[in-house]
Amino acid sequence: MDLVLPGEGLLFWTTFVFIILLVLLKKFAWKPILGAVEERENNIQEALDSAKKATEKMSELTSQNENLLKEARIERDSILKEAKDAKNSIVAEAKSQATYVAAKVMEDAKSQIEMEKSKAVAELKSQVATLSIEIAEKIIKGELSDKAKQESLVNNLIEDVNLN
């Protein structure tokens, strides 16, 4: 009889059970496990692709937003420049108008002053003439009241006329 070691049978049966377990696992468990792992890997890859697309889309949107902001800034600067030019134009026109009005007022005032001056001179001449006539009249009345004075005045006038 062969001597069977107590551990030999156990080793055989353990190996036999292990091989059967491997065959059963391969037939029933490995395919679903590998399928689940592969599906999980595909899901992860799709998520990574989606994230990459989202990042690219986000980058594109950011670029578009920056371009829009640049355009908005350029337009804002243009509008501000137009407003400043309009303001300067209005101020210049107002200054020009004010200068014109001031010159016209000064011209009108000078003309008014000249008219008043002419009027005053004419009135003064009229008053001087009137006073001169009144004074001459009084002097002549005083001198002509006496006959000797009249003859003396006539003689003086004749001499003045002869000399001239």
HELIX and SHEET records of a PDB file:
HELIX    1   1 PRO A    6  LEU A   24  1                                  19    
HELIX    2   2 LEU A   25  TRP A   30  3                                   6    
HELIX    3   3 LYS A   31  LEU A  144  1                                 114    
HELIX    4   4 LYS A  147  LEU A  163  1                                  17    
END                                                                             
